[in-house]
Amino acid sequence: METNDPYGEETVETGGQSGDAAAEIRQLREALEEKTREADAHQERYLRAAAEFDNARKRAARQREDDVRFANESLVRELLPVLDNFERALQAARGEPGAAAWTTGVELIHRELLRVLEKFGVTPFSGMGERFDPSRHEAVGRVPAGGQPEMTVVGETLRGYVMNGRVLRPAMVMVAVAPDSSGGGENAR
């Protein structure tokens, strides 16, 4: 007599051996099912490990890119005060009539330094007229609003800089406040 098993195979029962053969087939099928489950579990572990490896590889590549983009960050941070001093010197010299030649030379050096910094992704930004943003501005004082919306940047004591989109140094700013909350004048934080 022929019967169909769940695996689509036909089995043939023969006389007295059918019980032993059926038990052996059942035992082999159970072993096969267990090995199939084990193989599926190994396949799942392999896929997870491959995905984790791929994610780690991508993270490492992003980290390398960031390391390259921001490798000069500490050097640039050290140069920013030099740039600030150039700007202060230019402001002071512009008021002196006899310093025109000197001012022109310092302006050329200042522009060249800014150009070199821009080449490495460093750009200045100003917060004047913008809404105060603590991620880009550092408030160093408050002044009565005087027609400006509250929490608007109305003065700048130091320019801010970004390097490849990341704030390198926040702009040091004066912020407009409502006249009654300013305490009668300029207040440091």
C-alpha positions as CSV (number, residue, x, y, z in Angstrom):
1,M,0.0,0.0,0.0
2,E,1.3,3.4,-1.0
3,T,0.7,6.5,1.2
4,N,1.8,10.1,0.8
5,D,3.8,11.7,3.5
6,P,3.8,15.4,4.3
7,Y,7.1,15.8,2.3
8,G,5.5,14.6,-0.9
9,E,7.4,11.3,-0.9
10,E,5.7,8.1,-1.5
11,T,6.4,5.3,1.0
12,V,5.9,1.6,0.4
13,E,4.9,-0.5,3.3
14,T,6.1,-4.1,3.2
15,G,4.9,-6.8,5.4
16,G,6.7,-7.2,8.8
17,Q,9.4,-4.7,8.2
18,S,7.0,-1.8,7.8
19,G,7.0,-0.9,11.5
20,D,10.8,-0.8,11.8
21,A,11.2,1.1,8.6
22,A,8.4,3.6,9.5
23,A,10.1,4.1,12.9
24,E,13.4,4.6,11.3
25,I,12.0,7.0,8.7
26,R,10.2,9.0,11.5
27,Q,13.5,9.1,13.4
28,L,15.4,10.3,10.3
29,R,12.7,12.9,9.6
30,E,13.0,14.2,13.2
31,A,16.7,14.4,12.9
32,L,16.4,16.2,9.6
33,E,14.0,18.7,11.1
34,E,16.3,19.3,14.0
35,K,19.3,19.8,11.7
36,T,17.2,22.1,9.5
37,R,16.3,24.2,12.6
38,E,20.0,24.3,13.5
39,A,20.9,25.4,10.0
40,D,18.3,28.1,10.1
41,A,19.6,29.3,13.5
42,H,23.2,29.4,12.1
43,Q,22.0,31.2,9.0
44,E,20.2,33.8,11.2
45,R,23.4,34.2,13.4
46,Y,25.5,34.6,10.2
47,L,23.2,37.2,8.8
48,R,23.2,39.2,12.1
49,A,27.0,39.0,12.3
50,A,27.3,40.1,8.6
51,A,25.0,43.1,9.3
52,E,26.9,44.0,12.5
53,F,30.2,43.8,10.6
54,D,28.8,46.0,7.8
55,N,27.5,48.6,10.3
56,A,30.9,48.6,12.1
57,R,32.6,49.1,8.7
58,K,30.4,52.0,7.8
59,R,30.9,53.5,11.3
60,A,34.6,53.3,11.0
61,A,34.5,54.9,7.5
62,R,32.4,57.8,8.9
63,Q,34.8,58.1,11.8
64,R,37.8,58.2,9.4
65,E,36.0,60.9,7.3
66,D,35.3,63.0,10.4
67,D,38.9,62.5,11.6
68,V,40.2,63.9,8.2
69,R,37.7,66.7,8.1
70,F,38.4,67.9,11.6
71,A,42.1,66.9,11.9
72,N,43.1,70.5,12.0
73,E,40.5,71.6,14.5
74,S,42.9,72.2,17.4
75,L,45.3,74.2,15.2
76,V,42.5,76.3,13.9
77,R,41.2,77.0,17.4
78,E,44.7,78.3,18.3
79,L,44.7,80.5,15.2
80,L,41.4,82.2,16.0
81,P,42.8,84.6,18.6
82,V,45.4,85.6,16.1
83,L,42.7,86.4,13.6
84,D,40.8,88.3,16.2
85,N,43.9,90.4,17.0
86,F,44.3,91.2,13.3
87,E,40.7,92.5,13.2
88,R,41.3,94.6,16.3
89,A,44.5,96.0,14.9
90,L,42.7,96.9,11.6
91,Q,39.8,98.6,13.6
92,A,42.3,100.7,15.6
93,A,44.5,101.6,12.5
94,R,41.5,102.6,10.3
95,G,41.1,105.7,12.6
96,E,44.7,106.8,12.1
97,P,45.3,108.9,9.0
98,G,49.1,108.1,8.9
99,A,48.6,104.4,9.1
100,A,47.0,103.8,5.6
101,A,50.0,101.9,4.2
102,W,50.3,99.8,7.3
103,T,46.5,99.1,7.3
104,T,46.6,98.0,3.7
105,G,49.4,95.4,4.5
106,V,47.5,94.1,7.5
107,E,44.3,93.8,5.5
108,L,46.1,91.7,2.9
109,I,47.5,89.4,5.6
110,H,44.1,89.2,7.2
111,R,42.4,88.3,3.9
112,E,45.0,85.7,3.1
113,L,44.6,84.1,6.5
114,L,40.8,83.9,6.0
115,R,41.3,82.4,2.5
116,V,43.6,79.7,3.9
117,L,41.1,78.9,6.7
118,E,38.2,78.7,4.2
119,K,40.3,76.2,2.1
120,F,40.1,73.9,5.2
121,G,36.4,74.5,5.7
122,V,36.6,77.3,8.3
123,T,34.2,80.1,7.8
124,P,33.2,83.0,10.0
125,F,29.6,83.8,10.8
126,S,27.8,86.7,12.4
127,G,24.7,86.5,14.6
128,M,23.7,90.2,14.1
129,G,20.0,90.5,13.7
130,E,19.4,86.8,14.2
131,R,17.4,85.1,17.0
132,F,19.7,84.0,19.8
133,D,20.7,80.4,19.2
134,P,22.7,78.9,22.1
135,S,24.3,76.3,19.8
136,R,25.8,79.2,17.7
137,H,25.9,82.1,20.1
138,E,27.3,82.8,23.6
139,A,25.5,85.7,25.3
140,V,27.9,88.0,27.1
141,G,25.5,90.7,27.9
142,R,21.9,92.0,27.6
143,V,20.7,95.3,26.4
144,P,17.2,96.9,26.3
145,A,15.4,95.9,23.1
146,G,15.1,99.4,21.6
147,G,12.7,98.3,18.8
148,Q,14.3,94.9,18.3
149,P,12.4,91.7,19.2
150,E,13.4,90.1,22.5
151,M,16.3,87.5,22.3
152,T,17.6,89.0,19.1
153,V,21.3,89.4,18.7
154,V,22.0,93.2,18.7
155,G,25.8,93.3,19.2
156,E,28.8,91.1,18.7
157,T,32.0,91.2,20.6
158,L,33.7,88.2,18.9
159,R,32.8,86.6,15.6
160,G,31.9,83.0,15.5
161,Y,33.4,80.3,13.3
162,V,32.3,77.0,11.9
163,M,34.4,74.2,10.5
164,N,32.8,71.9,7.9
165,G,29.4,72.7,9.4
166,R,30.4,72.2,13.0
167,V,30.6,75.3,15.4
168,L,34.2,75.8,16.2
169,R,33.7,78.8,18.3
170,P,30.3,80.4,19.1
171,A,29.9,84.2,18.4
172,M,30.1,86.3,21.6
173,V,27.0,88.4,21.4
174,M,24.8,91.0,23.1
175,V,21.1,90.0,23.3
176,A,18.1,92.3,23.3
177,V,15.8,91.9,26.3
178,A,12.6,93.7,27.3
179,P,13.4,97.0,29.0
180,D,11.9,96.1,32.3
181,S,13.9,92.8,32.6
182,S,17.3,94.3,31.7
183,G,17.8,95.8,35.2
184,G,18.6,99.3,33.9
185,G,21.4,98.7,31.6
186,E,23.9,96.2,30.2
187,N,24.5,93.1,32.4
188,A,27.0,90.4,32.0
189,R,25.6,86.9,32.3
